[in-house]
């Protein structure tokens, strides 16, 4: 993520993911246990942090 405000960007990303999780809880709670949900959230976060064309971070699993 290229921004002069990395702390703010991290905060906003965290709030965005939190909002998505709350929406899933309200709209489709059965997905909370789904590995697909976790994979999708991780992909979204990585997509924000490392847009296409940037080097991918090492696998941290």
Predicted model as a PDB file, atoms N, CA, C, CB and O in Angstrom, pLDDT in the B-factor column:
MODEL        1                                                                  
ATOM      1  N   UNK A   1       0.857  -1.161   0.000  1.00 64.00           N  
ATOM      2  CA  UNK A   1       0.000   0.000   0.000  1.00 64.00           C  
ATOM      3  C   UNK A   1       0.902   1.221   0.000  1.00 64.00           C  
ATOM      4  CB  UNK A   1      -0.974  -0.001   1.220  1.00 64.00           C  
ATOM      5  O   UNK A   1       1.752   1.384   0.875  1.00 64.00           O  
ATOM      6  N   UNK A   2       0.709   2.053  -0.967  1.00 76.00           N  
ATOM      7  CA  UNK A   2       1.528   3.252  -1.070  1.00 76.00           C  
ATOM      8  C   UNK A   2       0.702   4.440  -0.592  1.00 76.00           C  
ATOM      9  CB  UNK A   2       2.034   3.468  -2.531  1.00 76.00           C  
ATOM     10  O   UNK A   2      -0.185   4.926  -1.295  1.00 76.00           O  
ATOM     11  N   UNK A   3       1.009   4.890   0.603  1.00 81.00           N  
ATOM     12  CA  UNK A   3       0.319   6.032   1.184  1.00 81.00           C  
ATOM     13  C   UNK A   3       1.257   6.726   2.152  1.00 81.00           C  
ATOM     14  CB  UNK A   3      -0.990   5.600   1.894  1.00 81.00           C  
ATOM     15  O   UNK A   3       2.070   6.078   2.811  1.00 81.00           O  
ATOM     16  N   UNK A   4       1.146   8.027   2.236  1.00 86.00           N  
ATOM     17  CA  UNK A   4       1.960   8.721   3.236  1.00 86.00           C  
ATOM     18  C   UNK A   4       1.379   8.566   4.649  1.00 86.00           C  
ATOM     19  CB  UNK A   4       2.076  10.207   2.878  1.00 86.00           C  
ATOM     20  O   UNK A   4       1.953   9.069   5.615  1.00 86.00           O  
ATOM     21  N   UNK A   5       0.252   7.879   4.764  1.00 87.00           N  
ATOM     22  CA  UNK A   5      -0.427   7.714   6.048  1.00 87.00           C  
ATOM     23  C   UNK A   5      -0.685   6.237   6.355  1.00 87.00           C  
ATOM     24  CB  UNK A   5      -1.748   8.491   6.052  1.00 87.00           C  
ATOM     25  O   UNK A   5      -1.843   5.824   6.415  1.00 87.00           O  
ATOM     26  N   UNK A   6       0.362   5.434   6.552  1.00 86.00           N  
ATOM     27  CA  UNK A   6       0.160   3.999   6.730  1.00 86.00           C  
ATOM     28  C   UNK A   6      -0.643   3.634   7.985  1.00 86.00           C  
ATOM     29  CB  UNK A   6       1.492   3.317   6.781  1.00 86.00           C  
ATOM     30  O   UNK A   6      -1.403   2.666   7.963  1.00 86.00           O  
ATOM     31  N   UNK A   7      -0.490   4.380   9.062  1.00 90.00           N  
ATOM     32  CA  UNK A   7      -1.263   4.072  10.272  1.00 90.00           C  
ATOM     33  C   UNK A   7      -2.752   4.287  10.040  1.00 90.00           C  
ATOM     34  CB  UNK A   7      -0.787   4.935  11.447  1.00 90.00           C  
ATOM     35  O   UNK A   7      -3.575   3.483  10.477  1.00 90.00           O  
ATOM     36  N   UNK A   8      -3.093   5.361   9.361  1.00 90.00           N  
ATOM     37  CA  UNK A   8      -4.493   5.630   9.040  1.00 90.00           C  
ATOM     38  C   UNK A   8      -5.026   4.568   8.083  1.00 90.00           C  
ATOM     39  CB  UNK A   8      -4.651   7.036   8.426  1.00 90.00           C  
ATOM     40  O   UNK A   8      -6.148   4.091   8.251  1.00 90.00           O  
ATOM     41  N   UNK A   9      -4.243   4.202   7.096  1.00 89.00           N  
ATOM     42  CA  UNK A   9      -4.668   3.180   6.137  1.00 89.00           C  
ATOM     43  C   UNK A   9      -4.903   1.838   6.838  1.00 89.00           C  
ATOM     44  CB  UNK A   9      -3.614   3.019   5.022  1.00 89.00           C  
ATOM     45  O   UNK A   9      -5.871   1.142   6.532  1.00 89.00           O  
ATOM     46  N   UNK A  10      -4.026   1.474   7.775  1.00 89.00           N  
ATOM     47  CA  UNK A  10      -4.193   0.225   8.520  1.00 89.00           C  
ATOM     48  C   UNK A  10      -5.455   0.277   9.369  1.00 89.00           C  
ATOM     49  CB  UNK A  10      -2.964  -0.048   9.408  1.00 89.00           C  
ATOM     50  O   UNK A  10      -6.190  -0.706   9.458  1.00 89.00           O  
ATOM     51  N   UNK A  11      -5.702   1.403   9.982  1.00 93.00           N  
ATOM     52  CA  UNK A  11      -6.912   1.580  10.790  1.00 93.00           C  
ATOM     53  C   UNK A  11      -8.164   1.424   9.921  1.00 93.00           C  
ATOM     54  CB  UNK A  11      -6.906   2.966  11.479  1.00 93.00           C  
ATOM     55  O   UNK A  11      -9.100   0.719  10.297  1.00 93.00           O  
ATOM     56  N   UNK A  12      -8.177   2.075   8.776  1.00 93.00           N  
ATOM     57  CA  UNK A  12      -9.332   2.004   7.884  1.00 93.00           C  
ATOM     58  C   UNK A  12      -9.543   0.593   7.347  1.00 93.00           C  
ATOM     59  CB  UNK A  12      -9.162   2.979   6.725  1.00 93.00           C  
ATOM     60  O   UNK A  12     -10.679   0.129   7.246  1.00 93.00           O  
ATOM     61  N   UNK A  13      -8.467  -0.082   7.008  1.00 93.00           N  
ATOM     62  CA  UNK A  13      -8.582  -1.468   6.539  1.00 93.00           C  
ATOM     63  C   UNK A  13      -9.177  -2.344   7.641  1.00 93.00           C  
ATOM     64  CB  UNK A  13      -7.195  -2.018   6.099  1.00 93.00           C  
ATOM     65  O   UNK A  13     -10.064  -3.156   7.379  1.00 93.00           O  
ATOM     66  N   UNK A  14      -8.698  -2.183   8.856  1.00 94.00           N  
ATOM     67  CA  UNK A  14      -9.238  -2.948   9.984  1.00 94.00           C  
ATOM     68  C   UNK A  14     -10.714  -2.663  10.216  1.00 94.00           C  
ATOM     69  CB  UNK A  14      -8.457  -2.640  11.246  1.00 94.00           C  
ATOM     70  O   UNK A  14     -11.493  -3.587  10.453  1.00 94.00           O  
ATOM     71  N   UNK A  15     -11.104  -1.406  10.151  1.00 96.00           N  
ATOM     72  CA  UNK A  15     -12.515  -1.045  10.327  1.00 96.00           C  
ATOM     73  C   UNK A  15     -13.363  -1.618   9.201  1.00 96.00           C  
ATOM     74  CB  UNK A  15     -12.680   0.484  10.387  1.00 96.00           C  
ATOM     75  O   UNK A  15     -14.481  -2.079   9.432  1.00 96.00           O  
ATOM     76  N   UNK A  16     -12.838  -1.590   7.994  1.00 95.00           N  
ATOM     77  CA  UNK A  16     -13.580  -2.141   6.856  1.00 95.00           C  
ATOM     78  C   UNK A  16     -13.809  -3.638   7.002  1.00 95.00           C  
ATOM     79  CB  UNK A  16     -12.838  -1.860   5.556  1.00 95.00           C  
ATOM     80  O   UNK A  16     -14.915  -4.128   6.774  1.00 95.00           O  
ATOM     81  N   UNK A  17     -12.766  -4.361   7.381  1.00 95.00           N  
ATOM     82  CA  UNK A  17     -12.909  -5.800   7.589  1.00 95.00           C  
ATOM     83  C   UNK A  17     -13.867  -6.093   8.738  1.00 95.00           C  
ATOM     84  CB  UNK A  17     -11.543  -6.439   7.864  1.00 95.00           C  
ATOM     85  O   UNK A  17     -14.653  -7.037   8.670  1.00 95.00           O  
ATOM     86  N   UNK A  18     -13.802  -5.295   9.774  1.00 96.00           N  
ATOM     87  CA  UNK A  18     -14.723  -5.468  10.904  1.00 96.00           C  
ATOM     88  C   UNK A  18     -16.172  -5.282  10.461  1.00 96.00           C  
ATOM     89  CB  UNK A  18     -14.385  -4.476  12.030  1.00 96.00           C  
ATOM     90  O   UNK A  18     -17.055  -6.039  10.864  1.00 96.00           O  
ATOM     91  N   UNK A  19     -16.408  -4.265   9.628  1.00 97.00           N  
ATOM     92  CA  UNK A  19     -17.743  -4.027   9.110  1.00 97.00           C  
ATOM     93  C   UNK A  19     -18.245  -5.178   8.243  1.00 97.00           C  
ATOM     94  CB  UNK A  19     -17.764  -2.746   8.320  1.00 97.00           C  
ATOM     95  O   UNK A  19     -19.418  -5.547   8.306  1.00 97.00           O  
ATOM     96  N   UNK A  20     -17.359  -5.736   7.443  1.00 96.00           N  
ATOM     97  CA  UNK A  20     -17.733  -6.876   6.606  1.00 96.00           C  
ATOM     98  C   UNK A  20     -18.109  -8.071   7.486  1.00 96.00           C  
ATOM     99  CB  UNK A  20     -16.575  -7.254   5.643  1.00 96.00           C  
ATOM    100  O   UNK A  20     -19.108  -8.743   7.229  1.00 96.00           O  
ATOM    101  N   UNK A  21     -17.320  -8.331   8.511  1.00 96.00           N  
ATOM    102  CA  UNK A  21     -17.607  -9.452   9.407  1.00 96.00           C  
ATOM    103  C   UNK A  21     -18.949  -9.243  10.107  1.00 96.00           C  
ATOM    104  CB  UNK A  21     -16.478  -9.620  10.449  1.00 96.00           C  
ATOM    105  O   UNK A  21     -19.723 -10.189  10.251  1.00 96.00           O  
ATOM    106  N   UNK A  22     -19.228  -8.032  10.537  1.00 97.00           N  
ATOM    107  CA  UNK A  22     -20.528  -7.753  11.159  1.00 97.00           C  
ATOM    108  C   UNK A  22     -21.670  -7.970  10.177  1.00 97.00           C  
ATOM    109  CB  UNK A  22     -20.568  -6.321  11.693  1.00 97.00           C  
ATOM    110  O   UNK A  22     -22.719  -8.495  10.552  1.00 97.00           O  
ATOM    111  N   UNK A  23     -21.477  -7.571   8.932  1.00 97.00           N  
ATOM    112  CA  UNK A  23     -22.518  -7.783   7.920  1.00 97.00           C  
ATOM    113  C   UNK A  23     -22.758  -9.269   7.684  1.00 97.00           C  
ATOM    114  CB  UNK A  23     -22.133  -7.098   6.602  1.00 97.00           C  
ATOM    115  O   UNK A  23     -23.900  -9.705   7.542  1.00 97.00           O  
ATOM    116  N   UNK A  24     -21.680 -10.040   7.642  1.00 97.00           N  
ATOM    117  CA  UNK A  24     -21.816 -11.491   7.470  1.00 97.00           C  
ATOM    118  C   UNK A  24     -22.576 -12.076   8.664  1.00 97.00           C  
ATOM    119  CB  UNK A  24     -20.415 -12.169   7.322  1.00 97.00           C  
ATOM    120  O   UNK A  24     -23.443 -12.933   8.491  1.00 97.00           O  
ATOM    121  N   UNK A  25     -22.256 -11.618   9.859  1.00 97.00           N  
ATOM    122  CA  UNK A  25     -22.944 -12.092  11.058  1.00 97.00           C  
ATOM    123  C   UNK A  25     -24.448 -11.840  10.960  1.00 97.00           C  
ATOM    124  CB  UNK A  25     -22.374 -11.408  12.309  1.00 97.00           C  
ATOM    125  O   UNK A  25     -25.247 -12.697  11.338  1.00 97.00           O  
ATOM    126  N   UNK A  26     -24.830 -10.680  10.459  1.00 97.00           N  
ATOM    127  CA  UNK A  26     -26.251 -10.332  10.339  1.00 97.00           C  
ATOM    128  C   UNK A  26     -26.923 -11.028   9.156  1.00 97.00           C  
ATOM    129  CB  UNK A  26     -26.405  -8.825  10.199  1.00 97.00           C  
ATOM    130  O   UNK A  26     -28.049 -11.511   9.280  1.00 97.00           O  
ATOM    131  N   UNK A  27     -26.251 -11.081   8.024  1.00 97.00           N  
ATOM    132  CA  UNK A  27     -26.878 -11.537   6.780  1.00 97.00           C  
ATOM    133  C   UNK A  27     -26.761 -13.034   6.524  1.00 97.00           C  
ATOM    134  CB  UNK A  27     -26.280 -10.809   5.635  1.00 97.00           C  
ATOM    135  O   UNK A  27     -27.691 -13.647   6.002  1.00 97.00           O  
ATOM    136  N   UNK A  28     -25.635 -13.622   6.885  1.00 96.00           N  
ATOM    137  CA  UNK A  28     -25.422 -15.048   6.624  1.00 96.00           C  
ATOM    138  C   UNK A  28     -24.503 -15.650   7.681  1.00 96.00           C  
ATOM    139  CB  UNK A  28     -24.827 -15.262   5.217  1.00 96.00           C  
ATOM    140  O   UNK A  28     -23.369 -16.022   7.382  1.00 96.00           O  
ATOM    141  N   UNK A  29     -24.991 -15.746   8.912  1.00 96.00           N  
ATOM    142  CA  UNK A  29     -24.143 -16.203  10.023  1.00 96.00           C  
ATOM    143  C   UNK A  29     -23.544 -17.591   9.822  1.00 96.00           C  
ATOM    144  CB  UNK A  29     -24.938 -16.199  11.288  1.00 96.00           C  
ATOM    145  O   UNK A  29     -22.518 -17.913  10.421  1.00 96.00           O  
ATOM    146  N   UNK A  30     -24.172 -18.413   8.989  1.00 96.00           N  
ATOM    147  CA  UNK A  30     -23.631 -19.753   8.751  1.00 96.00           C  
ATOM    148  C   UNK A  30     -22.253 -19.699   8.086  1.00 96.00           C  
ATOM    149  CB  UNK A  30     -24.595 -20.562   7.882  1.00 96.00           C  
ATOM    150  O   UNK A  30     -21.498 -20.669   8.149  1.00 96.00           O  
ATOM    151  N   UNK A  31     -21.929 -18.589   7.460  1.00 96.00           N  
ATOM    152  CA  UNK A  31     -20.636 -18.443   6.787  1.00 96.00           C  
ATOM    153  C   UNK A  31     -19.482 -18.139   7.755  1.00 96.00           C  
ATOM    154  CB  UNK A  31     -20.726 -17.344   5.750  1.00 96.00           C  
ATOM    155  O   UNK A  31     -18.314 -18.225   7.375  1.00 96.00           O  
ATOM    156  N   UNK A  32     -19.809 -17.786   8.992  1.00 93.00           N  
ATOM    157  CA  UNK A  32     -18.755 -17.422   9.940  1.00 93.00           C  
ATOM    158  C   UNK A  32     -17.777 -18.569  10.202  1.00 93.00           C  
ATOM    159  CB  UNK A  32     -19.374 -16.975  11.249  1.00 93.00           C  
ATOM    160  O   UNK A  32     -16.621 -18.319  10.545  1.00 93.00           O  
ATOM    161  N   UNK A  33     -18.208 -19.791  10.051  1.00 93.00           N  
ATOM    162  CA  UNK A  33     -17.343 -20.957  10.269  1.00 93.00           C  
ATOM    163  C   UNK A  33     -16.718 -21.455   8.972  1.00 93.00           C  
ATOM    164  CB  UNK A  33     -18.135 -22.083  10.919  1.00 93.00           C  
ATOM    165  O   UNK A  33     -15.981 -22.441   8.975  1.00 93.00           O  
ATOM    166  N   UNK A  34     -17.003 -20.787   7.883  1.00 95.00           N  
ATOM    167  CA  UNK A  34     -16.562 -21.245   6.567  1.00 95.00           C  
ATOM    168  C   UNK A  34     -15.114 -20.850   6.282  1.00 95.00           C  
ATOM    169  CB  UNK A  34     -17.473 -20.681   5.487  1.00 95.00           C  
ATOM    170  O   UNK A  34     -14.750 -19.684   6.435  1.00 95.00           O  
ATOM    171  N   UNK A  35     -14.288 -21.808   5.871  1.00 95.00           N  
ATOM    172  CA  UNK A  35     -12.923 -21.463   5.459  1.00 95.00           C  
ATOM    173  C   UNK A  35     -12.923 -20.480   4.272  1.00 95.00           C  
ATOM    174  CB  UNK A  35     -12.145 -22.743   5.085  1.00 95.00           C  
ATOM    175  O   UNK A  35     -11.990 -19.694   4.110  1.00 95.00           O  
ATOM    176  N   UNK A  36     -13.966 -20.535   3.457  1.00 96.00           N  
ATOM    177  CA  UNK A  36     -14.049 -19.625   2.314  1.00 96.00           C  
ATOM    178  C   UNK A  36     -14.148 -18.170   2.768  1.00 96.00           C  
ATOM    179  CB  UNK A  36     -15.252 -19.982   1.438  1.00 96.00           C  
ATOM    180  O   UNK A  36     -13.617 -17.279   2.105  1.00 96.00           O  
ATOM    181  N   UNK A  37     -14.822 -17.922   3.891  1.00 95.00           N  
ATOM    182  CA  UNK A  37     -14.925 -16.554   4.405  1.00 95.00           C  
ATOM    183  C   UNK A  37     -13.548 -16.046   4.812  1.00 95.00           C  
ATOM    184  CB  UNK A  37     -15.901 -16.487   5.605  1.00 95.00           C  
ATOM    185  O   UNK A  37     -13.154 -14.940   4.443  1.00 95.00           O  
ATOM    186  N   UNK A  38     -12.822 -16.851   5.567  1.00 94.00           N  
ATOM    187  CA  UNK A  38     -11.474 -16.445   5.980  1.00 94.00           C  
ATOM    188  C   UNK A  38     -10.581 -16.220   4.768  1.00 94.00           C  
ATOM    189  CB  UNK A  38     -10.851 -17.503   6.903  1.00 94.00           C  
ATOM    190  O   UNK A  38      -9.863 -15.222   4.705  1.00 94.00           O  
ATOM    191  N   UNK A  39     -10.619 -17.130   3.815  1.00 95.00           N  
ATOM    192  CA  UNK A  39      -9.810 -16.969   2.601  1.00 95.00           C  
ATOM    193  C   UNK A  39     -10.172 -15.683   1.869  1.00 95.00           C  
ATOM    194  CB  UNK A  39      -9.997 -18.175   1.668  1.00 95.00           C  
ATOM    195  O   UNK A  39      -9.290 -14.981   1.375  1.00 95.00           O  
ATOM    196  N   UNK A  40     -11.456 -15.373   1.796  1.00 95.00           N  
ATOM    197  CA  UNK A  40     -11.904 -14.163   1.104  1.00 95.00           C  
ATOM    198  C   UNK A  40     -11.455 -12.906   1.842  1.00 95.00           C  
ATOM    199  CB  UNK A  40     -13.429 -14.167   0.956  1.00 95.00           C  
ATOM    200  O   UNK A  40     -11.019 -11.941   1.213  1.00 95.00           O  
ATOM    201  N   UNK A  41     -11.559 -12.909   3.168  1.00 94.00           N  
ATOM    202  CA  UNK A  41     -11.113 -11.747   3.943  1.00 94.00           C  
ATOM    203  C   UNK A  41      -9.610 -11.526   3.793  1.00 94.00           C  
ATOM    204  CB  UNK A  41     -11.471 -11.925   5.424  1.00 94.00           C  
ATOM    205  O   UNK A  41      -9.152 -10.395   3.635  1.00 94.00           O  
ATOM    206  N   UNK A  42      -8.856 -12.611   3.845  1.00 93.00           N  
ATOM    207  CA  UNK A  42      -7.400 -12.500   3.677  1.00 93.00           C  
ATOM    208  C   UNK A  42      -7.070 -11.985   2.278  1.00 93.00           C  
ATOM    209  CB  UNK A  42      -6.712 -13.868   3.923  1.00 93.00           C  
ATOM    210  O   UNK A  42      -6.207 -11.121   2.124  1.00 93.00           O  
ATOM    211  N   UNK A  43      -7.752 -12.509   1.258  1.00 92.00           N  
ATOM    212  CA  UNK A  43      -7.508 -12.056  -0.116  1.00 92.00           C  
ATOM    213  C   UNK A  43      -7.829 -10.571  -0.271  1.00 92.00           C  
ATOM    214  CB  UNK A  43      -8.345 -12.880  -1.109  1.00 92.00           C  
ATOM    215  O   UNK A  43      -7.111  -9.843  -0.957  1.00 92.00           O  
ATOM    216  N   UNK A  44      -8.907 -10.127   0.368  1.00 90.00           N  
ATOM    217  CA  UNK A  44      -9.258  -8.704   0.297  1.00 90.00           C  
ATOM    218  C   UNK A  44      -8.183  -7.840   0.954  1.00 90.00           C  
ATOM    219  CB  UNK A  44     -10.620  -8.453   0.970  1.00 90.00           C  
ATOM    220  O   UNK A  44      -7.781  -6.814   0.405  1.00 90.00           O  
ATOM    221  N   UNK A  45      -7.723  -8.259   2.128  1.00 89.00           N  
ATOM    222  CA  UNK A  45      -6.699  -7.489   2.830  1.00 89.00           C  
ATOM    223  C   UNK A  45      -5.395  -7.456   2.041  1.00 89.00           C  
ATOM    224  CB  UNK A  45      -6.456  -8.075   4.221  1.00 89.00           C  
ATOM    225  O   UNK A  45      -4.769  -6.404   1.907  1.00 89.00           O  
ATOM    226  N   UNK A  46      -4.989  -8.614   1.520  1.00 88.00           N  
ATOM    227  CA  UNK A  46      -3.757  -8.679   0.717  1.00 88.00           C  
ATOM    228  C   UNK A  46      -3.912  -7.816  -0.532  1.00 88.00           C  
ATOM    229  CB  UNK A  46      -3.424 -10.151   0.323  1.00 88.00           C  
ATOM    230  O   UNK A  46      -2.974  -7.131  -0.939  1.00 88.00           O  
ATOM    231  N   UNK A  47      -5.095  -7.851  -1.135  1.00 85.00           N  
ATOM    232  CA  UNK A  47      -5.349  -7.032  -2.320  1.00 85.00           C  
ATOM    233  C   UNK A  47      -5.194  -5.544  -2.041  1.00 85.00           C  
ATOM    234  CB  UNK A  47      -6.738  -7.306  -2.850  1.00 85.00           C  
ATOM    235  O   UNK A  47      -4.728  -4.790  -2.895  1.00 85.00           O  
ATOM    236  N   UNK A  48      -5.586  -5.127  -0.846  1.00 83.00           N  
ATOM    237  CA  UNK A  48      -5.423  -3.720  -0.466  1.00 83.00           C  
ATOM    238  C   UNK A  48      -3.968  -3.392  -0.167  1.00 83.00           C  
ATOM    239  CB  UNK A  48      -6.290  -3.391   0.749  1.00 83.00           C  
ATOM    240  O   UNK A  48      -3.478  -2.318  -0.517  1.00 83.00           O  
ATOM    241  N   UNK A  49      -3.290  -4.316   0.477  1.00 80.00           N  
ATOM    242  CA  UNK A  49      -1.913  -4.065   0.887  1.00 80.00           C  
ATOM    243  C   UNK A  49      -0.910  -4.254  -0.233  1.00 80.00           C  
ATOM    244  CB  UNK A  49      -1.554  -4.958   2.024  1.00 80.00           C  
ATOM    245  O   UNK A  49       0.137  -3.607  -0.257  1.00 80.00           O  
ATOM    246  N   UNK A  50      -1.232  -5.141  -1.158  1.00 78.00           N  
ATOM    247  CA  UNK A  50      -0.303  -5.498  -2.221  1.00 78.00           C  
ATOM    248  C   UNK A  50      -1.067  -5.561  -3.541  1.00 78.00           C  
ATOM    249  CB  UNK A  50       0.403  -6.854  -1.918  1.00 78.00           C  
ATOM    250  O   UNK A  50      -1.374  -6.653  -4.020  1.00 78.00           O  
ATOM    251  N   UNK A  51      -1.376  -4.415  -4.133  1.00 67.00           N  
ATOM    252  CA  UNK A  51      -2.129  -4.423  -5.387  1.00 67.00           C  
ATOM    253  C   UNK A  51      -1.393  -5.205  -6.478  1.00 67.00           C  
ATOM    254  CB  UNK A  51      -2.388  -2.989  -5.856  1.00 67.00           C  
ATOM    255  O   UNK A  51      -0.182  -5.403  -6.376  1.00 67.00           O  
ATOM    256  N   UNK A  52      -2.104  -5.656  -7.523  1.00 67.00           N  
ATOM    257  CA  UNK A  52      -1.465  -6.383  -8.618  1.00 67.00           C  
ATOM    258  C   UNK A  52      -0.248  -5.622  -9.148  1.00 67.00           C  
ATOM    259  CB  UNK A  52      -2.471  -6.628  -9.753  1.00 67.00           C  
ATOM    260  O   UNK A  52      -0.284  -4.405  -9.327  1.00 67.00           O  
ATOM    261  N   UNK A  53       0.816  -6.362  -9.390  1.00 68.00           N  
ATOM    262  CA  UNK A  53       2.037  -5.745  -9.886  1.00 68.00           C  
ATOM    263  C   UNK A  53       3.065  -5.501  -8.796  1.00 68.00           C  
ATOM    264  CB  UNK A  53       1.713  -4.454 -10.560  1.00 68.00           C  
ATOM    265  O   UNK A  53       4.259  -5.397  -9.081  1.00 68.00           O  
ATOM    266  N   UNK A  54       2.605  -5.408  -7.526  1.00 60.00           N  
ATOM    267  CA  UNK A  54       3.530  -5.270  -6.417  1.00 60.00           C  
ATOM    268  C   UNK A  54       3.997  -6.657  -5.997  1.00 60.00           C  
ATOM    269  CB  UNK A  54       2.872  -4.518  -5.229  1.00 60.00           C  
ATOM    270  O   UNK A  54       3.342  -7.655  -6.295  1.00 60.00           O  
ATOM    271  N   UNK A  55       5.106  -6.716  -5.319  1.00 56.00           N  
ATOM    272  CA  UNK A  55       5.606  -8.004  -4.826  1.00 56.00           C  
ATOM    273  C   UNK A  55       4.675  -8.506  -3.726  1.00 56.00           C  
ATOM    274  CB  UNK A  55       7.074  -7.876  -4.295  1.00 56.00           C  
ATOM    275  O   UNK A  55       4.248  -7.735  -2.867  1.00 56.00           O  
ATOM    276  N   UNK A  56       4.366  -9.788  -3.756  1.00 55.00           N  
ATOM    277  CA  UNK A  56       3.515 -10.389  -2.739  1.00 55.00           C  
ATOM    278  C   UNK A  56       4.337 -10.641  -1.473  1.00 55.00           C  
ATOM    279  CB  UNK A  56       2.881 -11.710  -3.260  1.00 55.00           C  
ATOM    280  O   UNK A  56       5.510 -11.004  -1.558  1.00 55.00           O  
ATOM    281  N   UNK A  57       3.717 -10.447  -0.285  1.00 55.00           N  
ATOM    282  CA  UNK A  57       4.451 -10.775   0.948  1.00 55.00           C  
ATOM    283  C   UNK A  57       4.614 -12.270   1.083  1.00 55.00           C  
ATOM    284  CB  UNK A  57       3.731 -10.213   2.184  1.00 55.00           C  
ATOM    285  O   UNK A  57       3.853 -13.022   0.474  1.00 55.00           O  
ATOM    286  N   UNK A  58       5.587 -12.731   1.864  1.00 57.00           N  
ATOM    287  CA  UNK A  58       5.764 -14.170   2.049  1.00 57.00           C  
ATOM    288  C   UNK A  58       4.540 -14.761   2.729  1.00 57.00           C  
ATOM    289  CB  UNK A  58       7.034 -14.465   2.873  1.00 57.00           C  
ATOM    290  O   UNK A  58       3.841 -14.075   3.475  1.00 57.00           O  
ATOM    291  N   UNK A  59       4.285 -16.035   2.470  1.00 60.00           N  
ATOM    292  CA  UNK A  59       3.159 -16.734   3.087  1.00 60.00           C  
ATOM    293  C   UNK A  59       3.414 -16.809   4.583  1.00 60.00           C  
ATOM    294  CB  UNK A  59       2.965 -18.163   2.475  1.00 60.00           C  
ATOM    295  O   UNK A  59       4.458 -17.297   5.015  1.00 60.00           O  
ATOM    296  N   UNK A  60       2.453 -16.322   5.385  1.00 51.00           N  
ATOM    297  CA  UNK A  60       2.641 -16.277   6.834  1.00 51.00           C  
ATOM    298  C   UNK A  60       1.813 -17.322   7.557  1.00 51.00           C  
ATOM    299  CB  UNK A  60       2.296 -14.909   7.359  1.00 51.00           C  
ATOM    300  O   UNK A  60       1.713 -17.288   8.783  1.00 51.00           O  
ATOM    301  N   UNK A  61       1.217 -18.246   6.822  1.00 48.00           N  
ATOM    302  CA  UNK A  61       0.414 -19.282   7.495  1.00 48.00           C  
ATOM    303  C   UNK A  61       1.292 -20.310   8.120  1.00 48.00           C  
ATOM    304  CB  UNK A  61      -0.542 -19.952   6.527  1.00 48.00           C  
ATOM    305  O   UNK A  61       0.795 -21.258   8.729  1.00 48.00           O  
TER     306      UNK A  61                                                      
ENDMDL                                                                          
END                                                                             
